[in-house]
Amino acid sequence: MKFLAEINVMPQKEILDPQGKAVRIGLQNLGIHQVADVRIGKHITLTLEANNESEANEIVTNACNKLLANLIMEEFEFSLQAL
């Protein structure tokens, strides 16, 4: 079966996000003062083959743990959709 994984990788809440801070300041400079906080992350899509959803879940978790997310500073979440 084919699956589509939609993965979001974000800095942990305890970690400073200098890129998000720069965007927030830029928004304020543009006159958009209603934004209180900005966090910048990554959105990754994977199309993969697996025998079932459980196996696909395991493959995506393994990919995130080993390569796609730096678990010291980032956290991830994902959803799977059968294609």
C-alpha positions as CSV (number, residue, x, y, z in Angstrom):
1,M,0.0,0.0,0.0
2,K,1.1,3.6,-0.6
3,F,0.8,6.1,2.2
4,L,1.3,9.9,2.3
5,A,2.9,11.2,5.5
6,E,2.6,14.9,6.4
7,I,5.3,15.7,9.0
8,N,5.6,18.9,11.0
9,V,8.9,19.5,12.8
10,M,9.0,22.4,15.2
11,P,11.5,23.8,17.7
12,Q,10.7,22.6,21.3
13,K,8.8,25.3,23.2
14,E,11.7,25.7,25.6
15,I,14.2,26.4,22.8
16,L,14.6,30.0,21.6
17,D,13.6,30.5,17.9
18,P,15.7,33.3,16.5
19,Q,14.2,32.9,13.0
20,G,10.7,33.2,14.5
21,K,11.8,36.3,16.5
22,A,13.1,37.9,13.3
23,V,9.8,37.3,11.5
24,R,7.8,38.7,14.5
25,I,10.0,41.9,14.4
26,G,9.6,42.1,10.6
27,L,5.8,41.9,11.0
28,Q,5.8,44.6,13.6
29,N,8.0,46.8,11.3
30,L,5.3,46.3,8.6
31,G,2.6,47.6,11.0
32,I,1.2,44.1,11.9
33,H,1.3,44.4,15.7
34,Q,-1.4,41.8,16.5
35,V,1.1,38.9,16.3
36,A,2.5,38.0,19.7
37,D,4.8,35.1,18.8
38,V,6.1,33.3,15.7
39,R,7.7,29.8,15.6
40,I,9.3,28.6,12.4
41,G,9.5,24.9,11.6
42,K,9.6,22.5,8.7
43,H,6.8,20.7,6.8
44,I,7.9,17.5,5.1
45,T,5.8,15.1,3.0
46,L,6.8,11.6,2.3
47,T,5.2,9.0,0.0
48,L,6.0,5.5,1.1
49,E,5.2,1.9,0.6
50,A,4.2,-0.2,3.6
51,N,2.1,-3.4,4.2
52,N,-0.3,-1.6,6.6
53,E,-0.7,1.7,8.5
54,S,1.1,0.3,11.5
55,E,4.2,-0.4,9.4
56,A,4.0,3.0,7.7
57,N,3.7,4.7,11.2
58,E,6.9,2.8,12.3
59,I,8.8,3.8,9.1
60,V,7.9,7.5,9.5
61,T,8.7,7.6,13.2
62,N,12.1,5.9,12.5
63,A,12.8,8.5,9.7
64,C,12.0,11.4,12.0
65,N,14.0,10.0,14.9
66,K,17.1,9.3,12.8
67,L,17.2,12.1,10.2
68,L,14.3,14.5,9.8
69,A,14.2,16.0,13.4
70,N,17.0,16.9,15.7
71,L,15.4,15.5,18.9
72,I,17.7,17.6,21.1
73,M,16.0,20.8,19.9
74,E,12.9,19.8,17.9
75,E,9.8,17.8,18.2
76,F,7.7,16.3,15.5
77,E,4.2,15.1,14.7
78,F,2.7,13.5,11.6
79,S,-0.4,12.2,10.0
80,L,-0.8,9.3,7.6
81,Q,-3.2,9.0,4.7
82,A,-3.6,5.9,2.6
83,L,-3.3,6.6,-1.2
